[in-house]
């Protein structure tokens, strides 16, 4: 599916996710206002609201009435592709195994 096949709100959702994935948007970064986003994407404010609702549902952003929308700390996990998620889990397991091996080699006798 190309960007042209997406609804306008879906393009906004995809763009925000891409910006998180690329590190341009990070945890607790504030998104521009609904009006600014509408102007930027050339859409109606309702379209932006629908995109923000989807992003909230997917765990990418959180909103505070009167303060705006912000990137969640867990946003990168929410937008990561399955391969990246699998690699992250493997890295965590390798780190855990390395730590256990170091304890065994040190002879401290601690068992997990």
Backbone as JSON, one array per atom type, in Angstrom:
{
  "sequence": "XXXXXXXXXXXXXXXXXXXXXXXXXXXXXXXXXXXXXXXXXXXXXXXXXXXXXXXXXXXXXXXXXXXXXXXXXXXXXXXXXXXXXXXXXXXXXXXXXXXXXXXXXXXXXXXX",
  "N": [[0.84, -1.18, 0.0], [0.65, 2.11, -0.94], [1.51, 5.53, -0.01], [-0.34, 7.13, -1.25], [-2.57, 5.53, -1.3], [-3.55, 5.62, 1.23], [-5.84, 6.97, 3.65], [-6.25, 10.47, 4.49], [-5.97, 10.89, 7.33], [-4.67, 8.54, 8.03], [-2.23, 8.86, 6.79], [-1.12, 10.86, 8.36], [-0.91, 9.51, 10.81], [0.92, 7.5, 10.06], [3.13, 9.09, 9.38], [3.8, 10.3, 11.85], [4.48, 8.0, 13.31], [6.67, 7.14, 11.76], [8.43, 9.26, 12.25], [8.92, 8.88, 14.97], [10.13, 6.36, 14.88], [12.46, 7.01, 13.48], [13.7, 8.61, 15.28], [13.27, 11.31, 15.34], [11.13, 12.29, 16.73], [10.77, 12.04, 20.15], [10.43, 10.46, 23.42], [8.06, 12.07, 25.4], [8.1, 14.39, 23.84], [6.41, 17.23, 22.64], [3.71, 17.39, 20.45], [2.91, 19.43, 17.59], [0.17, 21.84, 17.68], [-3.32, 20.99, 17.07], [-4.35, 22.67, 15.07], [-1.97, 23.6, 13.88], [-0.94, 21.16, 12.92], [-2.99, 20.49, 11.14], [-2.73, 22.56, 9.26], [-0.14, 22.01, 8.35], [-0.42, 19.46, 7.14], [-2.4, 20.0, 5.36], [-5.11, 19.47, 5.87], [-8.4, 19.08, 7.4], [-9.1, 20.12, 10.8], [-10.56, 18.1, 12.14], [-9.69, 15.79, 10.88], [-7.08, 15.6, 11.78], [-7.64, 15.23, 14.48], [-8.8, 12.68, 14.38], [-6.57, 11.19, 13.58], [-4.91, 11.59, 15.8], [-6.45, 10.31, 17.73], [-6.26, 7.65, 16.84], [-3.48, 7.31, 17.17], [-3.31, 7.55, 19.94], [-4.78, 5.29, 20.72], [-3.11, 3.3, 19.75], [-1.01, 3.57, 21.44], [1.03, 5.39, 21.02], [0.95, 8.15, 21.45], [0.02, 10.41, 24.1], [-2.51, 12.49, 25.54], [-3.22, 15.67, 27.03], [-5.84, 17.53, 28.15], [-6.09, 20.78, 27.01], [-3.35, 21.13, 27.13], [-2.07, 19.67, 25.16], [-0.77, 17.13, 22.87], [1.47, 14.43, 23.38], [4.47, 12.5, 22.89], [4.55, 9.15, 23.87], [6.51, 7.42, 26.39], [6.84, 4.78, 25.79], [6.56, 4.7, 23.08], [8.33, 4.0, 20.99], [8.47, 1.24, 21.18], [5.86, 0.68, 20.47], [5.78, 1.34, 17.77], [7.69, -0.14, 16.57], [8.82, -2.48, 14.19], [8.0, -6.0, 13.74], [10.38, -7.5, 13.4], [12.38, -5.86, 14.49], [11.47, -5.83, 17.12], [11.8, -8.52, 17.8], [14.59, -8.74, 17.62], [15.32, -7.0, 19.66], [14.32, -8.4, 21.91], [15.96, -10.66, 21.77], [18.48, -9.47, 22.19], [18.14, -8.65, 24.83], [17.93, -11.15, 26.1], [20.46, -12.24, 25.55], [22.06, -10.43, 26.96], [21.18, -11.01, 29.56], [21.98, -13.71, 29.77], [24.76, -13.38, 29.5], [25.34, -11.96, 31.81], [24.68, -13.89, 33.75], [26.59, -15.85, 33.11], [28.97, -14.49, 33.71], [28.67, -14.27, 36.5], [28.77, -16.98, 37.2], [31.36, -17.64, 36.34], [32.78, -16.04, 38.02], [32.44, -17.37, 40.27], [30.66, -16.97, 42.38], [28.51, -18.43, 43.08], [25.85, -17.79, 42.97], [22.59, -18.47, 41.99], [20.13, -18.25, 39.45]],
  "CA": [[0.0, 0.0, 0.0], [1.44, 3.34, -1.03], [0.99, 6.67, 0.73], [-1.51, 7.63, -1.97], [-3.69, 4.64, -1.0], [-3.99, 5.86, 2.6], [-6.7, 8.1, 3.97], [-5.41, 11.54, 5.03], [-5.63, 10.68, 8.74], [-3.71, 7.44, 8.09], [-0.92, 9.4, 6.41], [-0.61, 11.56, 9.54], [-0.52, 8.45, 11.76], [2.14, 6.88, 9.55], [4.22, 10.06, 9.46], [4.21, 10.42, 13.25], [5.18, 6.75, 13.65], [7.97, 7.17, 11.09], [9.28, 10.22, 12.96], [9.34, 8.21, 16.21], [11.05, 5.29, 14.49], [13.71, 7.63, 13.05], [14.27, 9.36, 16.38], [12.98, 12.75, 15.23], [10.23, 12.54, 17.85], [11.19, 11.18, 21.25], [9.58, 10.42, 24.6], [7.56, 13.32, 26.0], [8.09, 15.52, 22.92], [5.07, 17.76, 22.4], [3.35, 17.54, 19.04], [2.3, 20.73, 17.28], [-1.27, 21.91, 17.96], [-4.19, 20.45, 16.03], [-4.42, 23.65, 13.98], [-0.67, 23.57, 13.18], [-0.86, 19.91, 12.16], [-3.94, 20.6, 10.03], [-2.11, 23.42, 8.25], [1.03, 21.3, 7.81], [-0.83, 18.35, 6.27], [-3.43, 20.46, 4.44], [-6.36, 18.75, 6.16], [-9.27, 19.7, 8.4], [-8.75, 19.76, 12.19], [-11.18, 16.82, 12.49], [-8.83, 14.73, 10.35], [-5.97, 15.51, 12.74], [-8.19, 14.64, 15.71], [-8.94, 11.24, 14.14], [-5.22, 10.63, 13.59], [-4.45, 11.58, 17.19], [-7.2, 9.25, 18.41], [-5.61, 6.38, 16.47], [-2.16, 7.26, 17.8], [-3.53, 7.26, 21.37], [-5.2, 3.89, 20.81], [-1.95, 2.46, 19.47], [-0.01, 3.76, 22.48], [2.14, 6.21, 20.54], [0.85, 9.47, 22.07], [-0.97, 10.66, 25.15], [-2.96, 13.87, 25.45], [-3.73, 16.37, 28.2], [-6.76, 18.59, 27.74], [-5.57, 22.14, 27.15], [-1.88, 21.16, 27.06], [-1.62, 19.12, 23.89], [-0.44, 15.71, 22.72], [2.88, 14.17, 23.62], [4.94, 11.16, 22.55], [4.68, 8.27, 25.04], [7.83, 6.83, 26.59], [6.85, 3.45, 25.15], [6.17, 4.86, 21.67], [9.22, 3.27, 20.09], [8.02, -0.15, 21.2], [4.58, 0.61, 19.77], [5.94, 1.51, 16.32], [8.76, -1.02, 16.07], [8.37, -3.59, 13.37], [8.2, -7.27, 14.45], [11.77, -7.93, 13.36], [13.1, -5.06, 15.49], [11.05, -6.3, 18.43], [12.44, -9.82, 18.04], [16.0, -8.47, 17.86], [15.42, -6.41, 21.0], [14.15, -9.49, 22.88], [17.18, -11.48, 21.73], [19.54, -8.71, 22.84], [17.89, -8.71, 26.27], [18.26, -12.51, 26.54], [21.93, -12.37, 25.5], [22.6, -9.67, 28.09], [20.89, -11.79, 30.77], [22.87, -14.89, 29.78], [26.13, -12.91, 29.74], [25.42, -11.63, 33.24], [24.7, -15.17, 34.48], [27.88, -16.48, 32.86], [29.97, -13.75, 34.49], [28.52, -14.66, 37.9], [29.27, -18.34, 37.33], [32.81, -17.63, 36.2], [33.32, -15.38, 39.21], [32.37, -18.36, 41.35], [29.91, -16.5, 43.53], [27.54, -19.46, 43.42], [24.49, -17.28, 42.89], [21.81, -19.11, 40.94], [18.89, -17.54, 39.13]],
  "C": [[0.89, 1.24, 0.0], [0.78, 4.44, -0.22], [-0.27, 7.23, 0.07], [-2.75, 6.8, -1.68], [-4.27, 4.89, 0.39], [-4.94, 7.04, 2.68], [-5.82, 9.2, 4.56], [-5.04, 11.34, 6.5], [-4.6, 9.56, 8.91], [-2.31, 7.9, 7.71], [-0.29, 10.14, 7.6], [-0.11, 10.55, 10.57], [0.81, 7.85, 11.33], [3.34, 7.82, 9.67], [4.72, 10.21, 10.9], [4.98, 9.17, 13.68], [6.57, 6.72, 13.03], [8.93, 8.11, 11.82], [9.77, 9.64, 14.3], [10.4, 7.16, 15.89], [12.43, 5.84, 14.13], [14.37, 8.47, 14.14], [14.05, 10.86, 16.29], [12.0, 13.21, 16.3], [10.61, 11.54, 18.94], [10.24, 11.3, 22.42], [9.31, 11.81, 25.14], [7.68, 14.55, 25.11], [6.63, 15.93, 22.69], [4.85, 17.88, 20.9], [2.82, 18.95, 18.81], [0.79, 20.68, 17.58], [-2.05, 21.29, 16.8], [-4.24, 21.39, 14.82], [-3.11, 23.63, 13.17], [-0.53, 22.3, 12.35], [-1.8, 19.94, 10.95], [-3.35, 21.44, 8.9], [-0.95, 22.68, 7.56], [0.62, 20.22, 6.8], [-1.9, 18.76, 5.26], [-4.75, 19.73, 4.6], [-7.18, 19.54, 7.17], [-8.83, 19.28, 9.81], [-9.37, 18.43, 12.63], [-10.36, 15.63, 12.02], [-7.64, 14.51, 11.29], [-6.45, 14.85, 14.02], [-8.34, 13.13, 15.55], [-7.57, 10.56, 14.17], [-4.7, 10.53, 15.02], [-5.17, 10.5, 18.0], [-6.59, 7.88, 18.1], [-4.26, 6.24, 17.15], [-2.28, 7.01, 19.31], [-3.89, 5.8, 21.56], [-4.02, 2.95, 20.63], [-0.83, 2.65, 20.5], [1.18, 4.6, 22.07], [2.14, 7.58, 21.22], [-0.1, 9.42, 23.25], [-1.31, 12.14, 25.08], [-3.43, 14.38, 26.81], [-4.59, 17.51, 27.7], [-6.13, 19.95, 28.02], [-4.06, 22.25, 27.07], [-1.33, 20.6, 25.77], [-1.38, 17.63, 23.93], [1.06, 15.54, 22.77], [3.21, 12.73, 23.23], [5.11, 10.36, 23.84], [6.11, 7.75, 25.16], [7.95, 5.49, 25.88], [6.54, 3.51, 23.66], [7.04, 4.05, 20.73], [8.85, 1.79, 20.05], [6.74, -0.31, 20.39], [4.74, 0.68, 18.25], [6.98, 0.58, 15.72], [8.15, -2.16, 15.25], [8.68, -4.9, 14.1], [9.65, -7.75, 14.47], [12.59, -7.17, 14.39], [12.74, -5.51, 16.9], [11.72, -7.62, 18.78], [13.93, -9.63, 18.34], [16.2, -7.9, 19.26], [15.28, -7.48, 22.08], [15.39, -10.37, 22.93], [18.35, -10.77, 22.41], [19.39, -8.76, 24.36], [18.26, -10.08, 26.83], [19.78, -12.72, 26.56], [22.56, -11.62, 26.67], [22.37, -10.42, 29.39], [21.8, -13.01, 30.87], [24.32, -14.49, 30.05], [26.33, -12.6, 31.21], [25.49, -12.9, 34.07], [26.05, -15.86, 34.32], [28.99, -15.8, 33.67], [29.9, -14.13, 35.97], [29.05, -16.06, 38.13], [30.79, -18.39, 37.28], [33.47, -16.97, 37.41], [33.26, -16.32, 40.42], [31.57, -17.91, 42.56], [28.79, -17.44, 43.92], [26.1, -19.0, 43.37], [23.76, -17.96, 41.73], [20.53, -18.33, 40.72], [17.84, -18.51, 38.71]]
}
